[in-house]
């Protein structure tokens, strides 16, 4: 259903290769735990509402270099699991109902992170600005649900709930 | 006197330890733009290496990639529809069809669009 080739051959899909995902797991009074990736790929089929996104884990940048190193090497193991993907369908998606006003919808799909698949239903907003579709998501993930182990020694400095926001400006 | 000296040694050891610990915890990020490229490679060939699953040594490496600009999007440039690079200074002024060389860090393969991605890119020429 989501084979790369079938996505590329059809011209009517909305796509981006420069979407943004930001996550934050900061705990008050400790060092900020926050990372950003500005090269996230995403595809939306406006006819069916099918949506897919892919983020390369090494593309997440932290303010503190050592934190980025630990994130990659110890927690998320980016050499073993180089990417996070989401594949799903936006429920009741109808391109003709999309306007400049943010429309609240839901997307149901499977998130693959750290080699673990998890089915999720996430709220999202969709709006249109000229020829660009804007998709925004904001949700919470728990590292333990993806078998990501945080050592005890730092666990007090990293929140158990990770706030994630994603922004995609998709064009045809 | 010896007590004072011991105290002095203890304090200076502590300070040194603190200095090294701080430097370790707050070491600088890699500066890709000043690193020497480990590889010089054409965009289509870089993609081929990933498609053949022969790219482990390329991950995280600083490399120079040459190719023809096929797309620019939000601060990124795509070469030969094979390699996409996030540029530190954005993609303004880049013209489709021009041949360029970029330097960046290889972060992996995007099988959704079948492109290799680089970040922290700068334009070499």
Interface residues (C-beta under 8 A of the other chain):
Chain A: X2 X4 X7 X8 X15 X16 X17 X18 X38 X39 X41 X42 X43 X52 X53 X54 X56 X57 X58 X59 X61 X64 X65 X66 X68 X79 X82 X83 X85 X169
Chain B: X24 X25 X26 X27 X28 X29 X30 X59 X60 X73 X74 X75 X76 X78 X84 X86 X107 X108 X109 X110 X111 X112 X113 X114 X115 X117 X119
